[in-house]
């Protein structure tokens, strides 16, 4: 498009596109093909729109990247994380002048849209017309002409022409095979010599040659990044041919070898082209500081220097930075090179009395091509930070959010300042977009990259994996003598099987049993044919909880959850593995042909004792080891006696100048991500710097989401081969767990299932979200191999039976399926209802688990139509009832057992993708994420609004007391006069003593804060301590033992650390599905429901149904969902995410039967509603209500 468009058309089309920023990112890529395409596109844009892109290429970093490519010593790839001497200068460029270019940069914000509100394009001077036709561009045009002229040529002609072409045109082959430019070798004869390409020799003489049947799309593929990653030797095999798998592999190996041999040639070409572009377009620089954009940079650098060196003027410097970020057109490239990211990161995270290195003013100005008071060498100096960090954080919040500077004032946000904070976050996300170089693994097979779109290449690769096997030779490790030697010869293994499958294979056949030391000749005992099936099943079950064999390739111990293919590819051939890591340009999912033709040796040996004990007791020790430290912290917190100023310990873990140690990948964007992490933490927890209150987040989490990284993550997580091979790039889980805000909830949920559990669960989750993966062709079908365990339970005393079932299967990887006694239904519907029924049982008042009021509900059962049952009603959400320290041991044991079961129950539900019907308070989820130390007065207000309002009024009195004491200290007042002032403090006109409060927990007189607390009166002098103890016992200390039991139970199923990719407010969706109580939209219902077997969207009955349920109340919605799906809740995403989709079919009757006399019926396992064709909407509504009410809690044939 860019090549054939006129300048006027380009100016219109590119107006809303940040082309310059994208090109700068492409030029810093690891991939040579992307660099080649970016250089070509940059040259075309400079030829067609020189006055515009001469400016933006400088300001967005294209010029900087081209100058970097010119350096003979520079490695072609991404720039380093910190650039010491950026090249940022604003020159007139080719065909332009400073005066003509300046209107492009003044009077409007710079949003990356390079052509927004630009003046009309002037006609290029005639003397430059020859230059516009650059040598490489002439060749591109000639190639296109030759392609159009030879479109009717046959394959035989092409073959003969290729045989005549010189063998030295290696660069041509690279372009044909890797840049997606198709066609035969003759097409690129004009580019066969590097010297001709650079020297500008006319290639018109070669235009008579033709080659290839390639179309325009092959040229356009040169500018399409989605195809660069997939390009391979597709042109070597005609699309109508279907060679065998072995031929494909051999051809791919030859192609990879050829491409690798040409890389140095391409690097030289890239460097020479960069030098030519630099000399032709970017050799003239603008001197002085007269340019508007350069003056903005000078202002920003001056503000940064002031912020670093003059703490007393920090607010002034921050205000200047906020104005520049918000009002000016500064680009992400300029933000990066000005030092703003490093400066803000140090300012917000450095501890008191630490030193910070800073760059002298003059060296920074010289780096951007400006003038100023420069030093001779621009050396680094150190500045000591004396301002407390909390003060610096409040300075920042004061400027960007309008929060007060006074630590004793409530930290209310000024809504007029939120735009400043949002603009800073947006700029930093722009910096991430330009800097990040996180790789995307593309799984396409050679020959399929250009034949289709979407998942075509992926399904072809799936077909390959499903039809090929790896040959493995299992051998006892040389150091092992107590295991039997395998004598069965080579074994063919499914490449997507896990390593633990080999363990099961051997253990079932008796190879996991250790022999006695003196037993040397028993290798032939117990042939494989004599295995008892029962023993085999027991061995498989035991292997899921404790491993007996360890597998080794070379010196590498294989992880049990790694696929055999991945293990062999990574550890079997080190040379291939290293080549694959270094050469991402030619990586394919099937690797080299040798991996499929060779026999790979895998050694087995007994599991080491220390590793076995660690694997069996790791989780238990982890859960138990976390108990002592919170106790110590709690005692210190309770004894502190001060509540003003809040608790900023939750902020401390985020106020670091780098990402957590768990992030081991390297990328230029990590420093910007660290700053975004700090800003997001301030957005969530800024209230920790002010007196306790309810502090909502100024910006929604969606404001921090990075769309570019999200697109990369989605592409990886929606590729079935990434999941099937366990090949998720390391950067994705590391960055997502360190900075969850970068990705939306749906993306993180996919990642959670991809990395937390086994591969088959992740595949099942992917299939549920992408039904199109269920291919008709069995060889291309994604088939999870989930083990399922069916258990039969009675509806009577279902909680007790649930405890037994969950306790039995907590450590099992198998999916739990439920069937009820005397009922024929089984599968998804009864299982979902099981989780809903147990959730309801856990809310019964007689269990004494939750705080809240007791309500009596009349339940209808088959035996008793009017049984009264008491439940806990917590409108704000369920939270454990606080218990005293001196609670009887037997009661405490029983209570802990219930919460331990609840932890296992919750973990098993989320592991199996089942939904609970538990309305837990957000504070429970904070405990699960180990964020209980962030709980405070705001959480009490949300937990119990009445009590929270009372405590808020009491806390206002405490703040008044603190202000009086601070003022008295300034005035030198003490003793009786100070006491007299304090005695005048009241709560709503009443003195504190008249409130008759004691040191007991409100509503729980049996819980004393200290010994004899019921006899200790609350006064104005100990009111602050009383408030702190109330909050501590209500949300932390009073529920600590229950919540620790909950966490212990959860850890029995999978580690709680896996949940840290979510925020507390999101876990409700993870465990319980959608919590949206709004009315269902009729249009969305029509889009998500699937009429079938007699019904269409235009059927009267379907229209009646949609109209009826669209008017349902929340209670009716729950009843309808329970009847149709087995669960009263929808998954996240509503009906759109329901899997399978709700299907409405026509219920048939015998001749003469009236549909109005029958009720609808359902098949909950597949969300199948059998609906009679009722004569009126009123009759249908009544019948649906009866069916939903009477048809629950039983699964029979319909």
Secondary structure as UniProt FT lines:
FT   TURN            2..4
FT   HELIX           7..13
FT   HELIX           14..16
FT   HELIX           19..27
FT   HELIX           32..48
FT   HELIX           50..59
FT   TURN            60..61
FT   HELIX           62..70
FT   TURN            72..73
FT   TURN            94..95
FT   HELIX           98..102
FT   TURN            103..105
FT   TURN            114..117
FT   HELIX           126..128
FT   HELIX           129..132
FT   HELIX           135..149
FT   TURN            150..152
FT   HELIX           155..164
FT   TURN            167..168
FT   HELIX           170..178
FT   HELIX           185..191
FT   HELIX           194..199
FT   HELIX           204..208
FT   HELIX           216..220
FT   HELIX           221..223
FT   HELIX           225..228
FT   TURN            229..230
FT   HELIX           234..236
FT   TURN            239..240
FT   HELIX           245..261
FT   HELIX           263..281
FT   HELIX           292..309
FT   HELIX           311..313
FT   HELIX           314..327
FT   HELIX           332..338
FT   HELIX           340..349
FT   TURN            352..353
FT   STRAND          355..359
FT   HELIX           361..367
FT   TURN            368..369
FT   STRAND          380..384
FT   HELIX           389..400
FT   TURN            407..408
FT   HELIX           415..417
FT   HELIX           418..435
FT   TURN            446..451
FT   TURN            454..455
FT   HELIX           456..467
FT   STRAND          469..476
FT   TURN            478..479
FT   STRAND          491..494
FT   TURN            495..496
FT   HELIX           499..508
FT   TURN            509..512
FT   TURN            517..518
FT   TURN            523..524
FT   HELIX           528..530
FT   HELIX           533..545
FT   STRAND          549..553
FT   TURN            554..555
FT   STRAND          556..557
FT   TURN            560..561
FT   HELIX           564..567
FT   HELIX           568..572
FT   HELIX           574..582
FT   TURN            585..586
FT   TURN            589..590
FT   HELIX           594..597
FT   STRAND          599..606
FT   HELIX           609..625
FT   HELIX           627..638
FT   TURN            639..640
FT   TURN            644..645
FT   HELIX           649..652
FT   TURN            653..654
FT   TURN            661..662
FT   TURN            668..669
FT   HELIX           670..685
FT   HELIX           686..689
FT   HELIX           701..704
FT   HELIX           707..717
FT   HELIX           720..724
FT   TURN            725..726
FT   HELIX           730..738
FT   HELIX           740..742
FT   HELIX           745..756
FT   HELIX           759..769
FT   HELIX           771..773
FT   HELIX           778..780
FT   STRAND          788..793
FT   TURN            796..797
FT   HELIX           798..809
FT   TURN            810..811
FT   STRAND          815..820
FT   TURN            821..822
FT   HELIX           828..841
FT   TURN            842..843
FT   HELIX           845..847
FT   STRAND          853..859
FT   TURN            865..866
FT   STRAND          867..873
FT   TURN            875..876
FT   TURN            885..886
FT   HELIX           889..911
FT   TURN            912..913
FT   HELIX           922..928
FT   TURN            929..930
FT   HELIX           932..934
FT   HELIX           937..943
FT   HELIX           945..971
FT   HELIX           976..983
FT   TURN            988..989
FT   HELIX           993..995
FT   STRAND          1000..1001
FT   TURN            1002..1003
FT   STRAND          1004..1008
FT   TURN            1011..1012
FT   HELIX           1013..1015
FT   TURN            1020..1022
FT   HELIX           1023..1035
FT   HELIX           1037..1039
FT   HELIX           1040..1051
FT   TURN            1052..1053
FT   HELIX           1056..1061
FT   HELIX           1064..1072
FT   HELIX           1082..1088
FT   STRAND          1090..1092
FT   TURN            1097..1098
FT   HELIX           1100..1110
FT   HELIX           1114..1125
FT   TURN            1132..1133
FT   HELIX           1134..1137
FT   STRAND          1143..1146
FT   TURN            1151..1152
FT   HELIX           1155..1157
FT   STRAND          1161..1163
FT   HELIX           1164..1166
FT   STRAND          1168..1171
FT   HELIX           1177..1190
//
